[in-house]
Amino acid sequence: MTYREYKPTWLEQKICVDIYGRDLNLSDVPMTMMTREVAYTKRNLSQDEIDNLYEGWISKQEENK
């Protein structure tokens, strides 16, 4: 699978975030599971920002191999 082919799968992976789509933190906001796509939409991230997050994630995956 190529870089661009995997992105939709990556966006559908569930992550643990607060109800506003933010990363884990020490606030008293309830935590939940949602897809990356929903979380990033709630954060109002642009497509370029999502692409940058994906590229960073890919880089980390390659480093861990």
Backbone hydrogen bonds, N-H to C=O, Kabsch-Sander energy under -0.5 kcal/mol:
donor,donor_aa,acceptor,acceptor_aa,energy
6,Y,2,T,-2.0
7,K,3,Y,-0.8
10,W,6,Y,-2.4
11,L,7,K,-2.5
12,E,8,P,-1.1
13,Q,9,T,-0.5
13,Q,10,W,-1.1
15,I,34,M,-3.2
17,V,15,I,-0.7
17,V,32,T,-2.7
18,D,22,R,-2.3
19,I,30,P,-1.4
21,G,18,D,-2.4
32,T,17,V,-3.5
34,M,15,I,-2.2
36,R,13,Q,-1.7
37,E,11,L,-2.3
39,A,35,T,-2.5
40,Y,36,R,-3.1
41,T,37,E,-1.8
42,K,38,V,-2.5
43,R,39,A,-1.5
44,N,41,T,-1.3
45,L,40,Y,-2.3
50,I,46,S,-2.2
51,D,47,Q,-2.5
52,N,48,D,-2.2
53,L,49,E,-2.1
54,Y,50,I,-2.5
55,E,51,D,-2.7
56,G,52,N,-2.2
57,W,53,L,-2.3
58,I,54,Y,-2.8
59,S,55,E,-2.3
60,K,56,G,-2.1
61,Q,57,W,-2.2
62,E,58,I,-2.3
63,E,59,S,-2.0
64,N,60,K,-1.8
65,K,62,E,-0.8
